[in-house]
């Protein structure tokens, strides 16, 4: 009996050691080859976060191959463990988990007495349309609500790959319409002071929703007063803007991963990822049409740095790829590609960008287009920030100084609404 127990212990120890080695070696190789540009805040901490995410993906892959769980579900669970640590709710805040038109939401209501109706903010979380949840953004939403004295509705919209476009956007729309219809009576909110907000993929949904609502304005509901876009993903026509090459391997969002997320949101056909990265998915006539919006010459001079193309890009059109992804050029997935007559109807905007982010130029080009069309825009740029930085707000040793500055800039803007 003792011999059998000893054999089992040795066997499980060997399996555990092999698993650790299986995870540790790829993480080591990934970190060894990771080159962070000078100026990134706390590169050692960022490397540790990246290494953790790589390890999680590897373990998830192994578990999926063993038939124990799906890699995506494992990654979601791990994200919750890292970013969704339960903390006491501030005394000045009341938090409720509800459903609006069948979509789960979490409502944050400041309890302070005010002489007028409060403002409202509907928040769509990031996560590449595949990850993220209400719990992940609890800390950020609590802070935004308390500091800006704003009722915030955090939306638990459906995710890919279980659901594809337009499920995510539809959920965000029904929640926003529901909140606008009940804001005054149920939450003491002035419905004319309601804005939408989001980060990354959530900012994409916020911008797309503003365009959708502006085209189909319900005269029984007030218009949105603003859109708050935090390092937004805004187009899948050109993944060769300067920021995509300058920051192609800066955590936590790599250039190639951006295409992967877009395709998962669109239709799940990731077989064309490389062709999309190389720009083979855009017909010449469309490329010429988009040039007036996506030309790097539209960027401020400091963002037009010459970059060596790591792929020695030679773009040639592939009709098969275009027909696979053409729905992704729809402004509801690529809001930056909306025509002027639609974009000019957008509400005022706050756009936050980060220097070390592949999506930096999307945000810069979008805010320029809005300004050129006469829309009021406030642009905040974090010169030491990276993609996803606000997710690490008030996260103990994971916190970055840029996280605090970014969140405080959002509070400052929301208080003006």
PANU-166872 format. One line per 3 residues: number of its first residue (from 1); their letters; for each residue x, y, z of C-alpha. Coordinates in nm, 3 decimals, always signed. Each point is the difference from the previous one (the first is absolute). Layout:
BEGIN
NUM	A	X/Y/Z ~ ...
This chain:
BEGIN
1	XXX	+0.000/+0.000/+0.000 ~ +0.279/+0.241/+0.093 ~ +0.184/-0.089/-0.320
4	XXX	-0.308/+0.075/-0.213 ~ -0.047/+0.335/+0.177 ~ +0.364/+0.088/-0.055
7	XXX	-0.026/-0.090/-0.369 ~ -0.309/+0.220/-0.039 ~ +0.171/+0.290/+0.175
10	XXX	+0.303/-0.034/-0.225 ~ -0.220/-0.027/-0.307 ~ -0.202/+0.310/+0.082
13	XXX	+0.318/+0.188/+0.092 ~ +0.152/-0.092/-0.335 ~ -0.314/+0.112/-0.185
16	XXX	-0.006/+0.328/+0.195 ~ +0.371/+0.061/-0.068 ~ -0.051/-0.072/-0.370
19	XXX	-0.294/+0.242/-0.012 ~ +0.205/+0.269/+0.173 ~ +0.281/-0.051/-0.249
22	XXX	-0.248/+0.006/-0.287 ~ -0.122/+0.339/+0.118 ~ +0.326/+0.149/+0.127
25	XXX	+0.207/-0.060/-0.315 ~ -0.232/+0.179/-0.247 ~ -0.052/+0.285/+0.250
28	XXX	+0.376/+0.038/+0.037 ~ +0.055/+0.000/-0.376 ~ -0.285/+0.251/-0.049
31	XXX	+0.140/+0.239/+0.260 ~ +0.355/-0.039/-0.128 ~ -0.107/+0.112/-0.348
34	XXX	-0.229/+0.277/+0.127 ~ +0.139/+0.343/-0.084 ~ -0.168/+0.292/+0.172
37	XXX	+0.063/+0.351/-0.135 ~ +0.157/+0.256/+0.236 ~ -0.258/+0.209/+0.183
40	XXX	-0.239/-0.277/+0.102 ~ -0.092/+0.039/+0.365 ~ +0.144/-0.276/+0.219
43	XXX	+0.108/-0.247/-0.273 ~ +0.088/-0.269/+0.256 ~ -0.356/-0.004/+0.132
46	XXX	-0.138/-0.003/-0.355 ~ +0.222/-0.297/-0.086 ~ -0.132/-0.184/+0.306
49	XXX	-0.360/+0.064/-0.106 ~ +0.074/-0.115/-0.354 ~ +0.172/-0.313/+0.126
52	XXX	-0.301/-0.078/+0.217 ~ -0.238/+0.034/-0.294 ~ +0.222/-0.218/-0.220
55	XXX	+0.007/-0.265/+0.273 ~ -0.377/+0.012/+0.035 ~ -0.045/-0.047/-0.375
58	XXX	+0.235/-0.298/-0.003 ~ -0.170/-0.169/+0.295 ~ -0.339/+0.066/-0.162
61	XXX	+0.122/-0.154/-0.324 ~ +0.125/-0.310/+0.181 ~ -0.327/-0.038/+0.193
64	XXX	-0.198/+0.034/-0.323 ~ +0.212/-0.265/-0.171 ~ -0.062/-0.230/+0.295
67	XXX	-0.373/+0.061/-0.037 ~ -0.033/+0.150/+0.347 ~ -0.121/+0.351/-0.091
70	XXX	-0.003/+0.253/-0.281 ~ +0.307/+0.226/-0.020 ~ -0.216/+0.314/-0.029
73	XXX	-0.200/-0.086/+0.313 ~ +0.318/-0.073/+0.196 ~ +0.147/+0.336/-0.106
76	XXX	-0.319/+0.180/+0.103 ~ +0.007/-0.167/+0.340 ~ +0.365/+0.095/+0.052
79	XXX	-0.066/+0.362/-0.098 ~ -0.270/+0.015/+0.265 ~ +0.242/-0.139/+0.259
82	XXX	+0.258/+0.268/-0.089 ~ -0.217/+0.308/-0.061 ~ -0.326/-0.064/+0.184
85	XXX	+0.108/-0.015/+0.362 ~ -0.296/+0.078/+0.225 ~ +0.043/+0.313/+0.208
88	XXX	-0.236/+0.184/+0.235 ~ -0.239/+0.235/-0.176 ~ +0.057/+0.364/+0.103
91	XXX	-0.260/+0.135/+0.239 ~ -0.087/+0.273/-0.249 ~ -0.109/-0.256/-0.258
94	XXX	-0.290/-0.239/-0.052 ~ +0.061/-0.292/-0.237 ~ -0.272/-0.219/-0.154
97	XXX	+0.016/-0.296/-0.238 ~ -0.299/+0.021/-0.235 ~ -0.109/-0.091/-0.351
100	XXX	-0.106/+0.255/-0.262 ~ -0.202/-0.156/-0.282 ~ +0.152/-0.338/+0.080
103	XXX	+0.363/+0.120/+0.011 ~ +0.187/-0.017/+0.333 ~ +0.115/+0.336/+0.134
106	XXX	+0.152/+0.138/+0.317 ~ -0.122/+0.343/+0.106 ~ +0.216/+0.231/+0.213
109	XXX	-0.197/+0.277/+0.173 ~ +0.168/+0.272/+0.209 ~ -0.200/+0.047/+0.319
112	XXX	+0.088/+0.365/+0.060 ~ -0.285/+0.249/+0.001 ~ -0.005/+0.226/-0.303
115	XXX	-0.221/+0.296/-0.084 ~ -0.038/-0.112/-0.361 ~ -0.033/-0.323/-0.194
118	XXX	+0.328/-0.184/-0.048 ~ +0.180/-0.080/-0.321 ~ +0.014/-0.357/-0.133
121	XXX	+0.265/-0.209/-0.173 ~ -0.052/-0.336/-0.174 ~ +0.331/-0.189/+0.002
124	XXX	+0.104/-0.277/-0.242 ~ +0.304/-0.197/+0.117 ~ +0.298/-0.096/-0.214
127	XXX	+0.151/-0.340/-0.068 ~ +0.011/-0.046/-0.376 ~ -0.372/-0.086/-0.020
130	XXX	+0.100/-0.339/+0.151 ~ +0.105/+0.073/+0.356 ~ -0.085/+0.236/+0.282
133	XXX	-0.307/+0.021/+0.219 ~ -0.177/+0.226/+0.245 ~ +0.214/-0.129/+0.288
136	XXX	+0.325/+0.086/-0.180 ~ -0.097/+0.368/-0.012 ~ -0.160/+0.029/+0.342
139	XXX	+0.290/+0.199/+0.149 ~ +0.011/+0.247/-0.290 ~ -0.377/+0.052/-0.006
142	XXX	-0.018/+0.052/+0.375 ~ +0.266/+0.269/-0.017 ~ -0.153/+0.175/-0.302
145	XXX	-0.341/+0.000/+0.165 ~ +0.111/+0.135/+0.336 ~ +0.250/+0.258/-0.127
148	XXX	-0.223/+0.143/-0.273 ~ -0.331/-0.040/+0.189 ~ -0.140/-0.195/-0.295
151	XXX	-0.237/-0.297/-0.025 ~ +0.188/-0.264/-0.199 ~ -0.151/-0.301/-0.174
154	XXX	+0.262/-0.267/-0.076 ~ -0.119/-0.235/-0.275 ~ +0.059/-0.377/-0.013
157	XXX	-0.047/-0.039/-0.375 ~ +0.036/-0.334/-0.180 ~ +0.347/-0.111/-0.109
160	XXX	+0.169/-0.176/-0.291 ~ +0.057/-0.273/-0.104 ~ -0.337/-0.110/+0.139
163	XXX	-0.157/+0.308/-0.159 ~ +0.103/+0.205/-0.303 ~ -0.079/+0.348/-0.127
166	XXX	-0.252/+0.158/+0.047 ~ -0.085/-0.173/+0.331 ~ +0.240/+0.216/+0.205
169	XXX	-0.121/+0.326/-0.153 ~ -0.365/-0.103/+0.023 ~ +0.038/-0.066/+0.374
172	XXX	+0.164/+0.339/+0.050 ~ -0.280/+0.168/-0.193 ~ -0.288/-0.159/+0.190
175	XXX	+0.163/+0.083/+0.335 ~ +0.063/+0.361/-0.102 ~ -0.354/+0.047/-0.129
178	XXX	-0.142/-0.159/+0.315 ~ +0.207/+0.223/+0.226 ~ -0.095/+0.315/-0.190
181	XXX	-0.367/-0.093/+0.039 ~ +0.015/-0.059/+0.376 ~ +0.292/+0.224/+0.104
184	XXX	-0.206/+0.281/+0.147 ~ -0.262/-0.204/+0.185 ~ +0.204/-0.298/+0.123
187	XXX	+0.345/+0.154/+0.054 ~ -0.044/+0.376/+0.037 ~ +0.208/+0.061/-0.313
190	XXX	-0.054/+0.280/-0.249 ~ -0.045/-0.198/-0.326 ~ +0.150/+0.291/-0.196
193	XXX	+0.326/-0.047/+0.195 ~ +0.056/-0.368/-0.088 ~ +0.319/-0.100/-0.182
196	XXX	+0.148/-0.331/-0.114 ~ +0.354/-0.113/+0.071 ~ +0.231/-0.293/-0.054
199	XXX	+0.359/-0.111/-0.031 ~ +0.158/-0.182/-0.295 ~ -0.270/-0.227/-0.148
202	XXX	-0.249/+0.169/+0.234 ~ +0.097/+0.338/-0.147 ~ -0.062/-0.148/-0.344
205	XXX	-0.351/-0.093/+0.114 ~ -0.056/+0.347/+0.147 ~ +0.104/+0.179/-0.320
208	XXX	-0.200/-0.240/-0.218 ~ -0.306/+0.040/+0.221 ~ +0.016/+0.380/-0.026
211	XXX	-0.005/-0.032/-0.378 ~ -0.283/-0.253/+0.004 ~ -0.214/+0.216/+0.228
214	XXX	+0.071/+0.316/-0.198 ~ -0.132/-0.171/-0.316 ~ -0.310/-0.138/+0.168
217	XXX	-0.070/+0.265/+0.260 ~ -0.302/-0.089/+0.211 ~ -0.176/+0.331/+0.060
220	XXX	-0.153/-0.147/+0.316 ~ +0.351/-0.029/+0.150 ~ +0.255/+0.278/+0.050
223	XXX	+0.327/-0.016/-0.196 ~ +0.324/-0.105/+0.169 ~ +0.192/+0.297/+0.134
226	XXX	+0.351/-0.141/-0.053 ~ +0.219/-0.300/-0.082 ~ +0.302/-0.087/+0.214
229	XXX	+0.244/-0.210/-0.202 ~ +0.298/-0.154/+0.180 ~ +0.271/-0.129/-0.238
232	XXX	-0.269/-0.094/-0.252 ~ +0.023/-0.265/-0.274 ~ -0.160/+0.179/-0.293
235	XXX	+0.083/-0.161/-0.334 ~ +0.114/-0.321/-0.164 ~ +0.101/+0.151/-0.334
238	XXX	+0.364/+0.078/+0.078 ~ +0.219/-0.181/+0.252 ~ +0.312/+0.173/-0.132
241	XXX	-0.038/+0.344/+0.154 ~ +0.315/+0.118/+0.183 ~ -0.127/-0.104/+0.344
244	XXX	-0.063/-0.355/-0.121 ~ +0.365/-0.039/-0.093 ~ +0.156/+0.210/+0.277
247	XXX	-0.188/-0.198/+0.266 ~ -0.054/-0.330/-0.182 ~ +0.129/-0.205/+0.295
250	XXX	-0.075/+0.224/+0.298 ~ -0.221/-0.171/+0.262 ~ -0.279/-0.042/+0.060
253	XXX	-0.128/+0.023/-0.359 ~ +0.217/-0.119/-0.288 ~ -0.063/+0.100/-0.361
256	XXX	-0.083/-0.354/-0.111 ~ -0.233/-0.050/+0.294 ~ -0.203/+0.305/-0.103
259	XXX	-0.087/-0.165/-0.331 ~ -0.085/-0.324/+0.182 ~ -0.250/+0.181/+0.225
262	XXX	-0.164/+0.184/-0.290 ~ -0.046/-0.325/-0.193 ~ -0.143/-0.179/+0.303
265	XXX	-0.251/+0.282/+0.044 ~ -0.081/+0.000/-0.371 ~ -0.037/-0.365/-0.101
268	XXX	+0.270/-0.213/+0.164 ~ +0.193/-0.062/-0.325 ~ +0.357/+0.055/+0.121
271	XXX	+0.151/-0.179/-0.301 ~ +0.036/+0.339/-0.175 ~ +0.184/+0.172/+0.288
274	XXX	+0.335/+0.032/-0.177 ~ -0.154/+0.135/-0.320 ~ -0.193/+0.260/+0.202
277	XXX	+0.320/+0.103/+0.179 ~ +0.167/+0.045/-0.338 ~ -0.287/+0.214/-0.129
280	XXX	-0.113/-0.243/-0.270 ~ -0.363/+0.026/+0.109 ~ -0.068/+0.348/-0.143
283	XXX	-0.083/+0.056/-0.370 ~ +0.207/+0.279/-0.163 ~ -0.302/+0.228/-0.042
286	XXX	-0.092/-0.034/+0.368 ~ +0.359/+0.051/+0.106 ~ -0.001/+0.328/-0.193
289	XXX	-0.334/+0.096/+0.158 ~ +0.127/-0.069/+0.355 ~ +0.332/+0.175/-0.057
292	XXX	-0.146/+0.342/+0.075 ~ -0.082/-0.123/+0.351 ~ +0.278/-0.251/+0.068
295	XXX	+0.304/+0.167/-0.153 ~ +0.282/+0.026/+0.254 ~ +0.048/+0.361/-0.117
298	XXX	-0.319/+0.079/+0.194 ~ +0.182/-0.079/+0.323 ~ +0.183/+0.268/+0.198
301	XXX	+0.371/+0.006/-0.100 ~ +0.122/-0.165/+0.321 ~ -0.203/-0.312/-0.079
304	XXX	+0.124/-0.041/-0.357 ~ +0.334/-0.154/+0.095 ~ +0.160/-0.210/-0.268
307	XXX	-0.033/-0.367/+0.086 ~ +0.156/-0.300/-0.163 ~ -0.274/-0.231/-0.118
310	XXX	+0.068/-0.333/+0.175 ~ -0.183/-0.195/-0.271 ~ +0.161/+0.166/-0.304
313	XXX	-0.357/+0.076/-0.101 ~ -0.096/-0.028/-0.365 ~ -0.375/+0.042/-0.012
316	XXX	-0.199/-0.156/-0.283 ~ -0.374/-0.035/-0.012 ~ -0.157/-0.341/+0.065
319	XXX	-0.371/-0.009/-0.088 ~ -0.057/-0.316/+0.206 ~ +0.125/+0.172/+0.314
322	XXX	-0.207/+0.310/-0.070 ~ -0.321/-0.199/-0.030 ~ +0.088/-0.179/+0.325
325	XXX	+0.038/+0.322/+0.199 ~ -0.194/+0.265/-0.193 ~ -0.268/+0.029/+0.270
328	XXX	+0.279/+0.114/+0.232 ~ +0.032/+0.319/-0.206 ~ -0.355/+0.089/+0.097
331	XXX	+0.013/+0.308/+0.228 ~ -0.179/-0.200/+0.271 ~ +0.322/-0.202/+0.030
334	XXX	+0.238/+0.268/-0.130 ~ -0.147/+0.333/+0.123 ~ +0.296/+0.195/-0.138
337	XXX	-0.115/-0.094/-0.353 ~ -0.338/+0.171/+0.031 ~ -0.081/+0.265/-0.260
340	XXX	+0.009/+0.365/+0.103 ~ -0.376/+0.046/+0.004 ~ -0.032/-0.273/+0.263
343	XXX	+0.309/+0.077/+0.206 ~ -0.091/+0.367/+0.012 ~ -0.313/-0.093/+0.199
346	XXX	+0.206/-0.155/+0.280 ~ -0.026/+0.144/+0.351 ~ +0.297/+0.177/+0.160
349	XXX	+0.289/-0.233/+0.076 ~ +0.277/-0.067/+0.246 ~ +0.277/-0.211/-0.154
352	XXX	+0.284/-0.146/+0.207 ~ +0.301/-0.146/-0.179 ~ +0.324/-0.160/+0.121
355	XXX	+0.342/+0.043/-0.155 ~ +0.093/-0.369/+0.015 ~ -0.318/-0.141/-0.147
358	XXX	-0.064/-0.146/-0.346 ~ -0.340/+0.175/+0.005 ~ +0.150/+0.343/+0.070
361	XXX	-0.036/+0.129/-0.355 ~ -0.362/-0.120/-0.029 ~ -0.093/+0.231/+0.285
364	XXX	+0.207/+0.293/-0.128 ~ -0.145/-0.023/-0.352 ~ -0.355/-0.034/+0.136
367	XXX	+0.020/+0.306/+0.220 ~ +0.148/+0.197/-0.291 ~ -0.290/-0.101/-0.226
370	XXX	-0.250/+0.101/+0.266 ~ +0.168/+0.339/+0.049 ~ +0.014/+0.060/-0.375
373	XXX	-0.377/-0.064/-0.013 ~ -0.068/+0.249/+0.277 ~ -0.057/-0.246/+0.284
376	XXX	+0.131/+0.107/+0.343 ~ +0.290/-0.225/+0.100 ~ +0.227/-0.029/+0.302
379	XXX	+0.312/-0.206/-0.072 ~ +0.212/-0.139/+0.285 ~ +0.330/-0.175/-0.080
382	XXX	+0.198/-0.208/+0.251 ~ +0.361/+0.031/-0.114 ~ +0.109/-0.296/+0.215
385	XXX	-0.321/-0.206/-0.029 ~ -0.060/-0.335/-0.165 ~ -0.313/-0.176/-0.119
388	XXX	-0.222/-0.111/+0.286 ~ +0.166/+0.225/+0.257 ~ -0.321/+0.105/+0.179
391	XXX	-0.082/-0.366/+0.070 ~ +0.284/+0.012/+0.252 ~ -0.143/+0.293/+0.190
394	XXX	+0.012/-0.057/+0.378 ~ +0.119/-0.360/-0.043 ~ +0.267/-0.011/+0.269
397	XXX	+0.344/-0.088/-0.135 ~ -0.150/-0.011/-0.352 ~ -0.085/+0.372/+0.011
400	XXX	+0.176/+0.248/-0.231 ~ +0.021/+0.376/+0.047 ~ -0.143/+0.046/-0.349
403	XXX	-0.307/-0.197/+0.112 ~ -0.084/+0.267/+0.259 ~ +0.064/+0.286/-0.240
406	XXX	-0.214/-0.161/-0.268 ~ -0.295/-0.065/+0.229 ~ +0.023/+0.349/+0.150
409	XXX	-0.007/+0.157/-0.348 ~ -0.322/-0.192/-0.068 ~ -0.151/+0.123/+0.328
412	XXX	+0.095/+0.356/-0.087 ~ -0.176/-0.022/-0.336 ~ -0.312/-0.175/+0.131
415	XXX	-0.045/+0.274/+0.260 ~ -0.038/+0.250/-0.284 ~ -0.300/-0.176/-0.152
